[in-house]
Amino acid sequence: MWHRPDMLSPVTGGRSGAFELLLRYDGEDQTDAPFGGRGTFAMLGANWYLIDRAGFKLNVVRYSAVSRGEIVF
């Protein structure tokens, strides 16, 4: 079961909190869907956790359509 992480250096104790950097790349193929196609996702993120229950998160996502499917009715 998921639970909140235990903060070892919270800012309330005069420390810097916890930092997390994220990088993700993913591709999709939905050419069998009515409006399908192919595409790629790239995500870059940075999180700063102040205490166990609070923090700041910044995530940037870029989606690129490699090929677009035709509209089929």
N, CA, C, O and CB atoms as a CASP TS submission, in Angstrom:
PFRMAT TS
TARGET T0000
AUTHOR 0000-0000-0000
METHOD Language model
MODEL 1
PARENT N/A
ATOM      1  N   MET     1       0.840  -1.169   0.000  1.00  0.00           N
ATOM      2  CA  MET     1       0.000   0.000   0.000  1.00  0.00           C
ATOM      3  C   MET     1       0.895   1.245   0.000  1.00  0.00           C
ATOM      4  O   MET     1       1.929   1.274   0.667  1.00  0.00           O
ATOM      5  CB  MET     1      -0.961  -0.009   1.219  1.00  0.00           C
ATOM      6  N   TRP     2       0.489   2.265  -0.751  1.00  0.00           N
ATOM      7  CA  TRP     2       1.266   3.496  -0.848  1.00  0.00           C
ATOM      8  C   TRP     2       1.101   4.324   0.414  1.00  0.00           C
ATOM      9  O   TRP     2       0.013   4.385   0.987  1.00  0.00           O
ATOM     10  CB  TRP     2       0.844   4.311  -2.080  1.00  0.00           C
ATOM     11  N   HIS     3       2.173   4.954   0.843  1.00  0.00           N
ATOM     12  CA  HIS     3       2.090   5.913   1.946  1.00  0.00           C
ATOM     13  C   HIS     3       3.034   7.069   1.662  1.00  0.00           C
ATOM     14  O   HIS     3       3.952   6.956   0.849  1.00  0.00           O
ATOM     15  CB  HIS     3       2.435   5.240   3.310  1.00  0.00           C
ATOM     16  N   ARG     4       2.801   8.153   2.327  1.00  0.00           N
ATOM     17  CA  ARG     4       3.600   9.362   2.153  1.00  0.00           C
ATOM     18  C   ARG     4       5.033   9.093   2.610  1.00  0.00           C
ATOM     19  O   ARG     4       5.226   8.437   3.633  1.00  0.00           O
ATOM     20  CB  ARG     4       2.985  10.551   2.943  1.00  0.00           C
ATOM     21  N   PRO     5       6.045   9.578   1.884  1.00  0.00           N
ATOM     22  CA  PRO     5       7.429   9.340   2.312  1.00  0.00           C
ATOM     23  C   PRO     5       7.758  10.097   3.593  1.00  0.00           C
ATOM     24  O   PRO     5       7.188  11.153   3.866  1.00  0.00           O
ATOM     25  CB  PRO     5       8.405   9.747   1.207  1.00  0.00           C
ATOM     26  N   ASP     6       8.667   9.556   4.360  1.00  0.00           N
ATOM     27  CA  ASP     6       9.126  10.227   5.578  1.00  0.00           C
ATOM     28  C   ASP     6      10.228  11.218   5.205  1.00  0.00           C
ATOM     29  O   ASP     6      11.220  10.849   4.576  1.00  0.00           O
ATOM     30  CB  ASP     6       9.639   9.192   6.637  1.00  0.00           C
ATOM     31  N   MET     7      10.044  12.463   5.595  1.00  0.00           N
ATOM     32  CA  MET     7      10.992  13.520   5.263  1.00  0.00           C
ATOM     33  C   MET     7      12.151  13.490   6.255  1.00  0.00           C
ATOM     34  O   MET     7      11.937  13.588   7.463  1.00  0.00           O
ATOM     35  CB  MET     7      10.298  14.909   5.269  1.00  0.00           C
ATOM     36  N   LEU     8      13.374  13.355   5.752  1.00  0.00           N
ATOM     37  CA  LEU     8      14.555  13.318   6.607  1.00  0.00           C
ATOM     38  C   LEU     8      15.105  14.709   6.908  1.00  0.00           C
ATOM     39  O   LEU     8      15.769  14.905   7.925  1.00  0.00           O
ATOM     40  CB  LEU     8      15.628  12.478   5.960  1.00  0.00           C
ATOM     41  N   SER     9      14.830  15.688   6.019  1.00  0.00           N
ATOM     42  CA  SER     9      15.373  17.036   6.230  1.00  0.00           C
ATOM     43  C   SER     9      14.326  18.092   5.894  1.00  0.00           C
ATOM     44  O   SER     9      14.489  18.815   4.911  1.00  0.00           O
ATOM     45  CB  SER     9      16.642  17.254   5.375  1.00  0.00           C
ATOM     46  N   PRO    10      13.238  18.207   6.691  1.00  0.00           N
ATOM     47  CA  PRO    10      12.196  19.192   6.394  1.00  0.00           C
ATOM     48  C   PRO    10      12.681  20.625   6.613  1.00  0.00           C
ATOM     49  O   PRO    10      13.575  20.881   7.419  1.00  0.00           O
ATOM     50  CB  PRO    10      10.967  18.928   7.257  1.00  0.00           C
ATOM     51  N   VAL    11      12.068  21.550   5.872  1.00  0.00           N
ATOM     52  CA  VAL    11      12.454  22.958   6.012  1.00  0.00           C
ATOM     53  C   VAL    11      12.051  23.513   7.369  1.00  0.00           C
ATOM     54  O   VAL    11      12.632  24.499   7.823  1.00  0.00           O
ATOM     55  CB  VAL    11      11.824  23.795   4.902  1.00  0.00           C
ATOM     56  N   THR    12      11.070  22.904   8.027  1.00  0.00           N
ATOM     57  CA  THR    12      10.684  23.376   9.358  1.00  0.00           C
ATOM     58  C   THR    12      11.780  23.108  10.377  1.00  0.00           C
ATOM     59  O   THR    12      11.797  23.729  11.440  1.00  0.00           O
ATOM     60  CB  THR    12       9.384  22.710   9.804  1.00  0.00           C
ATOM     61  N   GLY    13      12.692  22.199  10.075  1.00  0.00           N
ATOM     62  CA  GLY    13      13.828  21.926  10.953  1.00  0.00           C
ATOM     63  C   GLY    13      15.067  22.708  10.552  1.00  0.00           C
ATOM     64  O   GLY    13      16.165  22.409  11.021  1.00  0.00           O
ATOM     65  N   GLY    14      14.907  23.709   9.689  1.00  0.00           N
ATOM     66  CA  GLY    14      16.035  24.519   9.252  1.00  0.00           C
ATOM     67  C   GLY    14      16.859  23.869   8.154  1.00  0.00           C
ATOM     68  O   GLY    14      17.991  24.284   7.903  1.00  0.00           O
ATOM     69  N   ARG    15      16.314  22.865   7.503  1.00  0.00           N
ATOM     70  CA  ARG    15      17.035  22.165   6.445  1.00  0.00           C
ATOM     71  C   ARG    15      16.473  22.523   5.076  1.00  0.00           C
ATOM     72  O   ARG    15      15.638  23.420   4.966  1.00  0.00           O
ATOM     73  CB  ARG    15      16.970  20.651   6.663  1.00  0.00           C
ATOM     74  N   SER    16      16.923  21.827   4.029  1.00  0.00           N
ATOM     75  CA  SER    16      16.564  22.210   2.657  1.00  0.00           C
ATOM     76  C   SER    16      15.388  21.439   2.071  1.00  0.00           C
ATOM     77  O   SER    16      14.986  21.730   0.944  1.00  0.00           O
ATOM     78  CB  SER    16      17.744  22.028   1.771  1.00  0.00           C
ATOM     79  N   GLY    17      14.825  20.481   2.773  1.00  0.00           N
ATOM     80  CA  GLY    17      13.738  19.690   2.209  1.00  0.00           C
ATOM     81  C   GLY    17      14.294  18.589   1.318  1.00  0.00           C
ATOM     82  O   GLY    17      15.453  18.197   1.456  1.00  0.00           O
ATOM     83  N   ALA    18      13.470  18.093   0.408  1.00  0.00           N
ATOM     84  CA  ALA    18      13.895  17.017  -0.495  1.00  0.00           C
ATOM     85  C   ALA    18      13.657  17.446  -1.937  1.00  0.00           C
ATOM     86  O   ALA    18      12.659  18.096  -2.246  1.00  0.00           O
ATOM     87  CB  ALA    18      13.135  15.691  -0.186  1.00  0.00           C
ATOM     88  N   PHE    19      14.586  17.075  -2.816  1.00  0.00           N
ATOM     89  CA  PHE    19      14.489  17.410  -4.234  1.00  0.00           C
ATOM     90  C   PHE    19      14.346  16.140  -5.058  1.00  0.00           C
ATOM     91  O   PHE    19      14.879  15.088  -4.704  1.00  0.00           O
ATOM     92  CB  PHE    19      15.722  18.217  -4.694  1.00  0.00           C
ATOM     93  N   GLU    20      13.622  16.256  -6.157  1.00  0.00           N
ATOM     94  CA  GLU    20      13.427  15.127  -7.057  1.00  0.00           C
ATOM     95  C   GLU    20      13.456  15.654  -8.485  1.00  0.00           C
ATOM     96  O   GLU    20      12.789  16.640  -8.800  1.00  0.00           O
ATOM     97  CB  GLU    20      12.083  14.379  -6.756  1.00  0.00           C
ATOM     98  N   LEU    21      14.224  15.004  -9.346  1.00  0.00           N
ATOM     99  CA  LEU    21      14.275  15.345 -10.768  1.00  0.00           C
ATOM    100  C   LEU    21      13.690  14.190 -11.564  1.00  0.00           C
ATOM    101  O   LEU    21      13.934  13.025 -11.248  1.00  0.00           O
ATOM    102  CB  LEU    21      15.735  15.653 -11.226  1.00  0.00           C
ATOM    103  N   LEU    22      12.912  14.514 -12.602  1.00  0.00           N
ATOM    104  CA  LEU    22      12.223  13.503 -13.397  1.00  0.00           C
ATOM    105  C   LEU    22      12.561  13.666 -14.867  1.00  0.00           C
ATOM    106  O   LEU    22      12.712  14.782 -15.365  1.00  0.00           O
ATOM    107  CB  LEU    22      10.708  13.587 -13.187  1.00  0.00           C
ATOM    108  N   LEU    23      12.675  12.559 -15.543  1.00  0.00           N
ATOM    109  CA  LEU    23      12.852  12.549 -16.987  1.00  0.00           C
ATOM    110  C   LEU    23      12.121  11.324 -17.515  1.00  0.00           C
ATOM    111  O   LEU    23      12.336  10.210 -17.036  1.00  0.00           O
ATOM    112  CB  LEU    23      14.375  12.535 -17.391  1.00  0.00           C
ATOM    113  N   ARG    24      11.256  11.533 -18.503  1.00  0.00           N
ATOM    114  CA  ARG    24      10.468  10.426 -19.039  1.00  0.00           C
ATOM    115  C   ARG    24      10.313  10.605 -20.542  1.00  0.00           C
ATOM    116  O   ARG    24      10.129  11.719 -21.033  1.00  0.00           O
ATOM    117  CB  ARG    24       9.080  10.343 -18.349  1.00  0.00           C
ATOM    118  N   TYR    25      10.390   9.501 -21.258  1.00  0.00           N
ATOM    119  CA  TYR    25      10.164   9.499 -22.698  1.00  0.00           C
ATOM    120  C   TYR    25       9.260   8.323 -22.999  1.00  0.00           C
ATOM    121  O   TYR    25       9.461   7.229 -22.470  1.00  0.00           O
ATOM    122  CB  TYR    25      11.511   9.414 -23.506  1.00  0.00           C
ATOM    123  N   ASP    26       8.259   8.540 -23.850  1.00  0.00           N
ATOM    124  CA  ASP    26       7.289   7.492 -24.141  1.00  0.00           C
ATOM    125  C   ASP    26       6.800   7.649 -25.570  1.00  0.00           C
ATOM    126  O   ASP    26       6.745   8.761 -26.095  1.00  0.00           O
ATOM    127  CB  ASP    26       6.103   7.536 -23.145  1.00  0.00           C
ATOM    128  N   GLY    27       6.452   6.558 -26.187  1.00  0.00           N
ATOM    129  CA  GLY    27       5.883   6.584 -27.528  1.00  0.00           C
ATOM    130  C   GLY    27       4.550   5.863 -27.540  1.00  0.00           C
ATOM    131  O   GLY    27       4.308   4.978 -26.719  1.00  0.00           O
ATOM    132  N   GLU    28       3.694   6.237 -28.461  1.00  0.00           N
ATOM    133  CA  GLU    28       2.384   5.595 -28.555  1.00  0.00           C
ATOM    134  C   GLU    28       2.060   5.284 -30.007  1.00  0.00           C
ATOM    135  O   GLU    28       2.516   5.963 -30.927  1.00  0.00           O
ATOM    136  CB  GLU    28       1.289   6.489 -27.939  1.00  0.00           C
ATOM    137  N   ASP    29       1.268   4.250 -30.186  1.00  0.00           N
ATOM    138  CA  ASP    29       0.807   3.853 -31.510  1.00  0.00           C
ATOM    139  C   ASP    29      -0.684   3.576 -31.406  1.00  0.00           C
ATOM    140  O   ASP    29      -1.099   2.558 -30.854  1.00  0.00           O
ATOM    141  CB  ASP    29       1.589   2.599 -32.048  1.00  0.00           C
ATOM    142  N   GLN    30      -1.479   4.481 -31.935  1.00  0.00           N
ATOM    143  CA  GLN    30      -2.930   4.329 -31.904  1.00  0.00           C
ATOM    144  C   GLN    30      -3.489   4.344 -33.323  1.00  0.00           C
ATOM    145  O   GLN    30      -4.562   4.894 -33.571  1.00  0.00           O
ATOM    146  CB  GLN    30      -3.578   5.443 -31.057  1.00  0.00           C
ATOM    147  N   THR    31      -2.761   3.745 -34.237  1.00  0.00           N
ATOM    148  CA  THR    31      -3.192   3.752 -35.636  1.00  0.00           C
ATOM    149  C   THR    31      -4.453   2.935 -35.867  1.00  0.00           C
ATOM    150  O   THR    31      -5.092   3.076 -36.910  1.00  0.00           O
ATOM    151  CB  THR    31      -2.087   3.228 -36.517  1.00  0.00           C
ATOM    152  N   ASP    32      -4.827   2.083 -34.915  1.00  0.00           N
ATOM    153  CA  ASP    32      -6.054   1.310 -35.070  1.00  0.00           C
ATOM    154  C   ASP    32      -7.291   2.049 -34.550  1.00  0.00           C
ATOM    155  O   ASP    32      -8.402   1.537 -34.681  1.00  0.00           O
ATOM    156  CB  ASP    32      -5.915  -0.013 -34.354  1.00  0.00           C
ATOM    157  N   ALA    33      -7.127   3.237 -33.964  1.00  0.00           N
ATOM    158  CA  ALA    33      -8.247   4.040 -33.469  1.00  0.00           C
ATOM    159  C   ALA    33      -8.796   4.921 -34.594  1.00  0.00           C
ATOM    160  O   ALA    33      -8.075   5.213 -35.549  1.00  0.00           O
ATOM    161  CB  ALA    33      -7.806   4.914 -32.261  1.00  0.00           C
ATOM    162  N   PRO    34     -10.074   5.352 -34.496  1.00  0.00           N
ATOM    163  CA  PRO    34     -10.671   6.167 -35.564  1.00  0.00           C
ATOM    164  C   PRO    34      -9.894   7.451 -35.883  1.00  0.00           C
ATOM    165  O   PRO    34      -9.758   7.808 -37.053  1.00  0.00           O
ATOM    166  CB  PRO    34     -12.079   6.529 -35.183  1.00  0.00           C
ATOM    167  N   PHE    35      -9.393   8.137 -34.879  1.00  0.00           N
ATOM    168  CA  PHE    35      -8.614   9.363 -35.092  1.00  0.00           C
ATOM    169  C   PHE    35      -7.157   9.135 -34.703  1.00  0.00           C
ATOM    170  O   PHE    35      -6.456  10.080 -34.341  1.00  0.00           O
ATOM    171  CB  PHE    35      -9.210  10.540 -34.280  1.00  0.00           C
ATOM    172  N   GLY    36      -6.707   7.910 -34.775  1.00  0.00           N
ATOM    173  CA  GLY    36      -5.398   7.526 -34.256  1.00  0.00           C
ATOM    174  C   GLY    36      -4.223   8.004 -35.076  1.00  0.00           C
ATOM    175  O   GLY    36      -4.370   8.646 -36.116  1.00  0.00           O
ATOM    176  N   GLY    37      -3.078   7.676 -34.580  1.00  0.00           N
ATOM    177  CA  GLY    37      -1.811   8.013 -35.213  1.00  0.00           C
ATOM    178  C   GLY    37      -0.686   7.577 -34.303  1.00  0.00           C
ATOM    179  O   GLY    37      -0.886   6.767 -33.398  1.00  0.00           O
ATOM    180  N   ARG    38       0.483   8.107 -34.539  1.00  0.00           N
ATOM    181  CA  ARG    38       1.640   7.816 -33.697  1.00  0.00           C
ATOM    182  C   ARG    38       2.153   9.117 -33.093  1.00  0.00           C
ATOM    183  O   ARG    38       2.033  10.188 -33.688  1.00  0.00           O
ATOM    184  CB  ARG    38       2.760   7.101 -34.508  1.00  0.00           C
ATOM    185  N   GLY    39       2.714   9.002 -31.925  1.00  0.00           N
ATOM    186  CA  GLY    39       3.256  10.189 -31.283  1.00  0.00           C
ATOM    187  C   GLY    39       4.269   9.833 -30.221  1.00  0.00           C
ATOM    188  O   GLY    39       4.412   8.670 -29.846  1.00  0.00           O
ATOM    189  N   THR    40       4.974  10.846 -29.738  1.00  0.00           N
ATOM    190  CA  THR    40       5.951  10.674 -28.672  1.00  0.00           C
ATOM    191  C   THR    40       5.725  11.735 -27.599  1.00  0.00           C
ATOM    192  O   THR    40       5.298  12.852 -27.890  1.00  0.00           O
ATOM    193  CB  THR    40       7.395  10.754 -29.229  1.00  0.00           C
ATOM    194  N   PHE    41       6.016  11.368 -26.367  1.00  0.00           N
ATOM    195  CA  PHE    41       5.930  12.262 -25.224  1.00  0.00           C
ATOM    196  C   PHE    41       7.314  12.395 -24.610  1.00  0.00           C
ATOM    197  O   PHE    41       8.043  11.409 -24.506  1.00  0.00           O
ATOM    198  CB  PHE    41       4.902  11.745 -24.178  1.00  0.00           C
ATOM    199  N   ALA    42       7.679  13.590 -24.208  1.00  0.00           N
ATOM    200  CA  ALA    42       8.897  13.817 -23.431  1.00  0.00           C
ATOM    201  C   ALA    42       8.511  14.685 -22.241  1.00  0.00           C
ATOM    202  O   ALA    42       7.835  15.701 -22.406  1.00  0.00           O
ATOM    203  CB  ALA    42      10.033  14.496 -24.301  1.00  0.00           C
ATOM    204  N   MET    43       8.936  14.290 -21.044  1.00  0.00           N
ATOM    205  CA  MET    43       8.584  15.030 -19.843  1.00  0.00           C
ATOM    206  C   MET    43       9.838  15.304 -19.023  1.00  0.00           C
ATOM    207  O   MET    43      10.695  14.436 -18.860  1.00  0.00           O
ATOM    208  CB  MET    43       7.545  14.257 -19.007  1.00  0.00           C
ATOM    209  N   LEU    44       9.925  16.518 -18.516  1.00  0.00           N
ATOM    210  CA  LEU    44      11.004  16.928 -17.632  1.00  0.00           C
ATOM    211  C   LEU    44      10.357  17.567 -16.417  1.00  0.00           C
ATOM    212  O   LEU    44       9.466  18.403 -16.561  1.00  0.00           O
ATOM    213  CB  LEU    44      12.006  17.913 -18.343  1.00  0.00           C
ATOM    214  N   GLY    45      10.785  17.191 -15.237  1.00  0.00           N
ATOM    215  CA  GLY    45      10.151  17.727 -14.044  1.00  0.00           C
ATOM    216  C   GLY    45      11.130  17.917 -12.906  1.00  0.00           C
ATOM    217  O   GLY    45      12.193  17.298 -12.859  1.00  0.00           O
ATOM    218  N   ALA    46      10.743  18.788 -11.991  1.00  0.00           N
ATOM    219  CA  ALA    46      11.505  19.021 -10.768  1.00  0.00           C
ATOM    220  C   ALA    46      10.510  19.217  -9.631  1.00  0.00           C
ATOM    221  O   ALA    46       9.559  19.989  -9.750  1.00  0.00           O
ATOM    222  CB  ALA    46      12.461  20.261 -10.909  1.00  0.00           C
ATOM    223  N   ASN    47      10.735  18.519  -8.546  1.00  0.00           N
ATOM    224  CA  ASN    47       9.872  18.616  -7.373  1.00  0.00           C
ATOM    225  C   ASN    47      10.710  19.005  -6.161  1.00  0.00           C
ATOM    226  O   ASN    47      11.833  18.530  -5.991  1.00  0.00           O
ATOM    227  CB  ASN    47       9.125  17.277  -7.119  1.00  0.00           C
ATOM    228  N   TRP    48      10.156  19.871  -5.326  1.00  0.00           N
ATOM    229  CA  TRP    48      10.804  20.261  -4.077  1.00  0.00           C
ATOM    230  C   TRP    48       9.795  20.049  -2.969  1.00  0.00           C
ATOM    231  O   TRP    48       8.780  20.743  -2.902  1.00  0.00           O
ATOM    232  CB  TRP    48      11.312  21.750  -4.117  1.00  0.00           C
ATOM    233  N   TYR    49      10.070  19.100  -2.106  1.00  0.00           N
ATOM    234  CA  TYR    49       9.187  18.785  -0.985  1.00  0.00           C
ATOM    235  C   TYR    49       9.679  19.533   0.247  1.00  0.00           C
ATOM    236  O   TYR    49      10.803  19.326   0.703  1.00  0.00           O
ATOM    237  CB  TYR    49       9.134  17.246  -0.721  1.00  0.00           C
ATOM    238  N   LEU    50       8.831  20.401   0.778  1.00  0.00           N
ATOM    239  CA  LEU    50       9.192  21.198   1.947  1.00  0.00           C
ATOM    240  C   LEU    50       9.080  20.377   3.224  1.00  0.00           C
ATOM    241  O   LEU    50      10.000  20.337   4.041  1.00  0.00           O
ATOM    242  CB  LEU    50       8.304  22.440   2.042  1.00  0.00           C
ATOM    243  N   ILE    51       7.938  19.725   3.376  1.00  0.00           N
ATOM    244  CA  ILE    51       7.654  18.845   4.509  1.00  0.00           C
ATOM    245  C   ILE    51       6.952  17.607   3.961  1.00  0.00           C
ATOM    246  O   ILE    51       6.781  17.483   2.748  1.00  0.00           O
ATOM    247  CB  ILE    51       6.774  19.569   5.604  1.00  0.00           C
ATOM    248  N   ASP    52       6.545  16.695   4.831  1.00  0.00           N
ATOM    249  CA  ASP    52       5.887  15.464   4.388  1.00  0.00           C
ATOM    250  C   ASP    52       4.645  15.725   3.544  1.00  0.00           C
ATOM    251  O   ASP    52       4.354  14.957   2.627  1.00  0.00           O
ATOM    252  CB  ASP    52       5.510  14.627   5.584  1.00  0.00           C
ATOM    253  N   ARG    53       3.916  16.787   3.833  1.00  0.00           N
ATOM    254  CA  ARG    53       2.613  17.017   3.205  1.00  0.00           C
ATOM    255  C   ARG    53       2.559  18.200   2.247  1.00  0.00           C
ATOM    256  O   ARG    53       1.481  18.516   1.745  1.00  0.00           O
ATOM    257  CB  ARG    53       1.597  17.215   4.258  1.00  0.00           C
ATOM    258  N   ALA    54       3.656  18.852   1.980  1.00  0.00           N
ATOM    259  CA  ALA    54       3.609  20.032   1.109  1.00  0.00           C
ATOM    260  C   ALA    54       4.879  20.141   0.270  1.00  0.00           C
ATOM    261  O   ALA    54       5.966  19.749   0.695  1.00  0.00           O
ATOM    262  CB  ALA    54       3.417  21.310   1.944  1.00  0.00           C
ATOM    263  N   GLY    55       4.707  20.685  -0.930  1.00  0.00           N
ATOM    264  CA  GLY    55       5.854  20.869  -1.807  1.00  0.00           C
ATOM    265  C   GLY    55       5.459  21.607  -3.071  1.00  0.00           C
ATOM    266  O   GLY    55       4.295  21.958  -3.264  1.00  0.00           O
ATOM    267  N   PHE    56       6.432  21.837  -3.922  1.00  0.00           N
ATOM    268  CA  PHE    56       6.222  22.484  -5.210  1.00  0.00           C
ATOM    269  C   PHE    56       6.611  21.505  -6.311  1.00  0.00           C
ATOM    270  O   PHE    56       7.616  20.802  -6.200  1.00  0.00           O
ATOM    271  CB  PHE    56       7.041  23.807  -5.319  1.00  0.00           C
ATOM    272  N   LYS    57       5.811  21.463  -7.375  1.00  0.00           N
ATOM    273  CA  LYS    57       6.083  20.563  -8.491  1.00  0.00           C
ATOM    274  C   LYS    57       6.001  21.343  -9.793  1.00  0.00           C
ATOM    275  O   LYS    57       5.072  22.123 -10.006  1.00  0.00           O
ATOM    276  CB  LYS    57       5.093  19.370  -8.501  1.00  0.00           C
ATOM    277  N   LEU    58       6.975  21.126 -10.658  1.00  0.00           N
ATOM    278  CA  LEU    58       6.995  21.737 -11.978  1.00  0.00           C
ATOM    279  C   LEU    58       7.288  20.640 -12.989  1.00  0.00           C
ATOM    280  O   LEU    58       8.349  20.016 -12.946  1.00  0.00           O
ATOM    281  CB  LEU    58       8.051  22.892 -12.064  1.00  0.00           C
ATOM    282  N   ASN    59       6.354  20.406 -13.892  1.00  0.00           N
ATOM    283  CA  ASN    59       6.513  19.385 -14.919  1.00  0.00           C
ATOM    284  C   ASN    59       6.210  20.002 -16.273  1.00  0.00           C
ATOM    285  O   ASN    59       5.203  20.690 -16.438  1.00  0.00           O
ATOM    286  CB  ASN    59       5.592  18.163 -14.647  1.00  0.00           C
ATOM    287  N   VAL    60       7.079  19.758 -17.236  1.00  0.00           N
ATOM    288  CA  VAL    60       6.900  20.244 -18.595  1.00  0.00           C
ATOM    289  C   VAL    60       6.777  19.026 -19.501  1.00  0.00           C
ATOM    290  O   VAL    60       7.621  18.131 -19.473  1.00  0.00           O
ATOM    291  CB  VAL    60       8.087  21.175 -19.038  1.00  0.00           C
ATOM    292  N   VAL    61       5.707  19.000 -20.313  1.00  0.00           N
ATOM    293  CA  VAL    61       5.450  17.868 -21.199  1.00  0.00           C
ATOM    294  C   VAL    61       5.417  18.372 -22.636  1.00  0.00           C
ATOM    295  O   VAL    61       4.800  19.394 -22.937  1.00  0.00           O
ATOM    296  CB  VAL    61       4.114  17.150 -20.829  1.00  0.00           C
ATOM    297  N   ARG    62       6.085  17.645 -23.509  1.00  0.00           N
ATOM    298  CA  ARG    62       6.044  17.960 -24.941  1.00  0.00           C
ATOM    299  C   ARG    62       5.531  16.734 -25.678  1.00  0.00           C
ATOM    300  O   ARG    62       6.032  15.625 -25.493  1.00  0.00           O
ATOM    301  CB  ARG    62       7.455  18.391 -25.480  1.00  0.00           C
ATOM    302  N   TYR    63       4.525  16.952 -26.515  1.00  0.00           N
ATOM    303  CA  TYR    63       3.960  15.874 -27.324  1.00  0.00           C
ATOM    304  C   TYR    63       4.233  16.183 -28.788  1.00  0.00           C
ATOM    305  O   TYR    63       3.993  17.299 -29.248  1.00  0.00           O
ATOM    306  CB  TYR    63       2.427  15.707 -27.063  1.00  0.00           C
ATOM    307  N   SER    64       4.727  15.211 -29.506  1.00  0.00           N
ATOM    308  CA  SER    64       4.970  15.367 -30.938  1.00  0.00           C
ATOM    309  C   SER    64       4.194  14.302 -31.688  1.00  0.00           C
ATOM    310  O   SER    64       4.334  13.110 -31.414  1.00  0.00           O
ATOM    311  CB  SER    64       6.484  15.278 -31.264  1.00  0.00           C
ATOM    312  N   ALA    65       3.376  14.735 -32.637  1.00  0.00           N
ATOM    313  CA  ALA    65       2.644  13.796 -33.487  1.00  0.00           C
ATOM    314  C   ALA    65       3.567  13.379 -34.623  1.00  0.00           C
ATOM    315  O   ALA    65       3.905  14.189 -35.486  1.00  0.00           O
ATOM    316  CB  ALA    65       1.314  14.429 -34.039  1.00  0.00           C
ATOM    317  N   VAL    66       3.973  12.119 -34.620  1.00  0.00           N
ATOM    318  CA  VAL    66       4.868  11.610 -35.654  1.00  0.00           C
ATOM    319  C   VAL    66       4.096  11.393 -36.942  1.00  0.00           C
ATOM    320  O   VAL    66       4.543  11.797 -38.015  1.00  0.00           O
ATOM    321  CB  VAL    66       5.543  10.301 -35.203  1.00  0.00           C
ATOM    322  N   SER    67       2.937  10.755 -36.840  1.00  0.00           N
ATOM    323  CA  SER    67       2.059  10.587 -38.003  1.00  0.00           C
ATOM    324  C   SER    67       0.624  10.611 -37.512  1.00  0.00           C
ATOM    325  O   SER    67       0.297  10.009 -36.489  1.00  0.00           O
ATOM    326  CB  SER    67       2.367   9.255 -38.776  1.00  0.00           C
ATOM    327  N   ARG    68      -0.207  11.292 -38.225  1.00  0.00           N
ATOM    328  CA  ARG    68      -1.612  11.411 -37.835  1.00  0.00           C
ATOM    329  C   ARG    68      -2.458  10.498 -38.695  1.00  0.00           C
ATOM    330  O   ARG    68      -2.239  10.366 -39.899  1.00  0.00           O
ATOM    331  CB  ARG    68      -2.100  12.868 -37.955  1.00  0.00           C
ATOM    332  N   GLY    69      -3.413   9.881 -38.062  1.00  0.00           N
ATOM    333  CA  GLY    69      -4.306   8.998 -38.802  1.00  0.00           C
ATOM    334  C   GLY    69      -5.356   9.784 -39.565  1.00  0.00           C
ATOM    335  O   GLY    69      -5.525  10.985 -39.354  1.00  0.00           O
ATOM    336  N   GLU    70      -6.043   9.109 -40.435  1.00  0.00           N
ATOM    337  CA  GLU    70      -7.111   9.738 -41.200  1.00  0.00           C
ATOM    338  C   GLU    70      -8.408   9.673 -40.411  1.00  0.00           C
ATOM    339  O   GLU    70      -8.618   8.756 -39.617  1.00  0.00           O
ATOM    340  CB  GLU    70      -7.278   9.061 -42.577  1.00  0.00           C
ATOM    341  N   ILE    71      -9.271  10.649 -40.635  1.00  0.00           N
ATOM    342  CA  ILE    71     -10.586  10.645 -40.008  1.00  0.00           C
ATOM    343  C   ILE    71     -11.465   9.674 -40.776  1.00  0.00           C
ATOM    344  O   ILE    71     -11.690   9.838 -41.975  1.00  0.00           O
ATOM    345  CB  ILE    71     -11.214  12.076 -39.979  1.00  0.00           C
ATOM    346  N   VAL    72     -11.961   8.661 -40.074  1.00  0.00           N
ATOM    347  CA  VAL    72     -12.762   7.617 -40.713  1.00  0.00           C
ATOM    348  C   VAL    72     -14.155   7.643 -40.113  1.00  0.00           C
ATOM    349  O   VAL    72     -14.309   7.575 -38.893  1.00  0.00           O
ATOM    350  CB  VAL    72     -12.109   6.210 -40.541  1.00  0.00           C
ATOM    351  N   PHE    73     -15.175   7.742 -40.964  1.00  0.00           N
ATOM    352  CA  PHE    73     -16.560   7.711 -40.480  1.00  0.00           C
ATOM    353  C   PHE    73     -17.247   6.472 -40.966  1.00  0.00           C
ATOM    354  O   PHE    73     -18.422   6.259 -40.665  1.00  0.00           O
ATOM    355  CB  PHE    73     -17.334   8.950 -40.930  1.00  0.00           C
TER
END
